[in-house]
Amino acid sequence: MENKKILIKNGWVLPLNSKDIFFEKGYISILGDQICEIGCGDPSITLEINANEVIDATNMVVMPGMVNAHTHLFQTFTRGFADDKPLMKWLSDYIWPIGSLMTAYEARLSGLLGIVENIRSGVTSIIDNQYIHSHPGIDDAYCNAALEMGVRYILARGWTDTGSLPPGFTESQKEIIDQVGDLVTRWNDHPSGRIRVNFGPQAINPCSKETFILTNQYAKRWGIGTHLHIAESKYQLEKNIKANGFREVEWLDHLNCLDEKTRLVHSIWLSDEEIELIVRKNAKVVHCPISNMYLADGVARIPEMMEKGIVIALGTDGPGSNNNQDMFEVLKATALLHKITTMNASVLQPIDVIWMACRGGAEAFGQPDLIGSLEVGKKADIILVDMDTSFAVPVYYPPSALVYNLNASAVDTVMVGGNFLMRDKTILGIDEKKLLEECRNAARNLISRAGVIL
């Protein structure tokens, strides 16, 4: 594989090394797992002759793979099961009872299903906040699913320790440190180089002060990040103020648990002072607009954060509160939501939200030097998006068509590190139809055991 040369030519190339650069006709040469040349116009005869494979991307956009910076893959088995409920009822009456009975077998299937969905959506890197611990081997099941499918993957290994959540979610401090430590040892130096484990405290309220501080110390020691839901609902904010006397980001800072490797998911109910704290500590914000609307949580102040230079990444959130993982829907929802909340039609441009999904996502993933843009020396994580469709033609400005016209069905080809995960809209390496049938049966069985009624 290391000597294989692939040439992509004749496409609209969106390199994202700048918001202003776009090639109406360009090419990318790949050697092994890296981009070795990129340019405008036609490739040289030498590149064509030396290529083992040439891909004609006529009428396609060639762009970096997107990063889904926050999801819960286990929720592929709960999608559509608890629609139109507020956050806490959605969690306590549906998500927690179902999740608490999930086995490693069901976890693997839900992981494969969710990863296939992400690939079809043009996602090459996934951050999965995995907080189900009802059965031994669940964490490894998700990591192995990512390994099998070929994506880049961070397991934000969720934890709670206060006993406020049902069995299958709550652990002791020692169990948390031991489990995450074992996973870090097993996966962060894995030969594939694609799988990593981070800490994933579920939220402020169900996690004790002492364990927050200790896990942050271990995160620094192990060189890993922390990924958590923050300021998602007004209820959670008020609960934290009552319990601790601080707003949620203020509380993290008070505990010395806010830094450049902290990913703050949702970040809706923030004060001006908290936004300034995020700026000073260079923490990253993950915006999940569809989930926030679905659960009626509120709207994050994304345009203000952008103006202050805060890194914004995008996430679908779990399929239980979206109800899919279509990153193209997230692009459109992000652009439109903030136009209406600011009453400013120009507040976010198409290139801004694509930048969040790729460059912001690469920052949140902790690998901005490897992924997020098409540049010489970076990994060949590339997607081809088909513009030859009645939903897009005529295409005057491809970034606009990507954000406002298309959905996941337009993604034609996906590669990670030069390896094809999908070609001609066909998933490689797994029998997708067989997987869907197995998932249908397993999900029905799980819901039946949980005794939850739609």
DAVENWO-V503104 format. One record per residue. N is the residue number from 1. OMEGA is omega in whole degrees, 0 to 359 (* if undefined). Layout:
n: [N,N]
omega: [OMEGA,OMEGA]
This chain:
n: [1,2,3,4,5,6,7,8,9,10,11,12,13,14,15,16,17,18,19,20,21,22,23,24,25,26,27,28,29,30,31,32,33,34,35,36,37,38,39,40,41,42,43,44,45,46,47,48,49,50,51,52,53,54,55,56,57,58,59,60,61,62,63,64,65,66,67,68,69,70,71,72,73,74,75,76,77,78,79,80,81,82,83,84,85,86,87,88,89,90,91,92,93,94,95,96,97,98,99,100,101,102,103,104,105,106,107,108,109,110,111,112,113,114,115,116,117,118,119,120,121,122,123,124,125,126,127,128,129,130,131,132,133,134,135,136,137,138,139,140,141,142,143,144,145,146,147,148,149,150,151,152,153,154,155,156,157,158,159,160,161,162,163,164,165,166,167,168,169,170,171,172,173,174,175,176,177,178,179,180,181,182,183,184,185,186,187,188,189,190,191,192,193,194,195,196,197,198,199,200,201,202,203,204,205,206,207,208,209,210,211,212,213,214,215,216,217,218,219,220,221,222,223,224,225,226,227,228,229,230,231,232,233,234,235,236,237,238,239,240,241,242,243,244,245,246,247,248,249,250,251,252,253,254,255,256,257,258,259,260,261,262,263,264,265,266,267,268,269,270,271,272,273,274,275,276,277,278,279,280,281,282,283,284,285,286,287,288,289,290,291,292,293,294,295,296,297,298,299,300,301,302,303,304,305,306,307,308,309,310,311,312,313,314,315,316,317,318,319,320,321,322,323,324,325,326,327,328,329,330,331,332,333,334,335,336,337,338,339,340,341,342,343,344,345,346,347,348,349,350,351,352,353,354,355,356,357,358,359,360,361,362,363,364,365,366,367,368,369,370,371,372,373,374,375,376,377,378,379,380,381,382,383,384,385,386,387,388,389,390,391,392,393,394,395,396,397,398,399,400,401,402,403,404,405,406,407,408,409,410,411,412,413,414,415,416,417,418,419,420,421,422,423,424,425,426,427,428,429,430,431,432,433,434,435,436,437,438,439,440,441,442,443,444,445,446,447,448,449,450,451,452,453,454]
omega: [187,180,182,180,179,177,174,184,173,181,164,184,177,188,182,168,175,177,186,186,179,180,177,173,183,183,176,176,183,175,183,182,186,171,182,176,176,182,179,178,182,175,177,176,180,179,181,183,184,182,172,181,178,180,177,184,177,181,175,170,176,187,177,171,181,177,170,193,173,172,173,187,181,184,172,180,182,185,179,184,183,182,168,177,173,190,188,177,178,180,190,185,186,188,182,179,180,181,184,180,183,177,178,177,179,178,179,180,179,177,178,180,181,180,175,178,178,179,179,180,179,180,177,180,186,168,186,177,188,185,178,182,184,187,179,175,182,181,179,179,179,178,180,176,178,178,181,185,173,180,167,192,168,170,173,192,186,176,168,184,184,181,181,177,183,173,184,179,187,179,173,178,181,179,181,182,182,183,180,178,178,180,178,179,185,191,187,174,181,183,181,183,186,188,176,179,176,170,180,177,191,178,182,192,182,182,184,178,185,182,173,182,183,180,177,178,178,178,178,181,183,179,182,183,176,188,183,171,181,175,183,181,178,178,181,178,183,178,180,178,180,184,190,180,181,164,193,178,175,180,176,180,178,179,185,181,179,180,186,178,177,176,185,185,180,175,183,188,181,172,175,181,179,177,178,176,179,177,185,184,178,174,183,179,176,185,180,190,183,177,181,177,181,183,181,181,184,184,178,183,188,179,178,179,178,180,180,176,177,177,177,171,182,176,175,197,185,179,176,181,181,17,176,179,179,183,176,173,179,177,183,180,179,181,186,182,186,171,185,181,178,186,181,184,184,190,176,177,179,182,179,183,173,177,178,184,184,183,176,178,178,176,179,180,178,182,181,179,184,187,174,177,179,182,179,180,178,180,180,173,194,173,174,183,186,178,182,184,180,178,185,186,359,180,178,182,187,177,177,179,179,186,190,187,197,170,187,183,180,181,184,187,178,174,175,181,179,178,180,173,176,177,180,177,177,177,181,171,179,175,187,180,178,178,181,180,179,179,177,182,182,181,178,180,180,181,179,179,182,179,180,184,180,*]
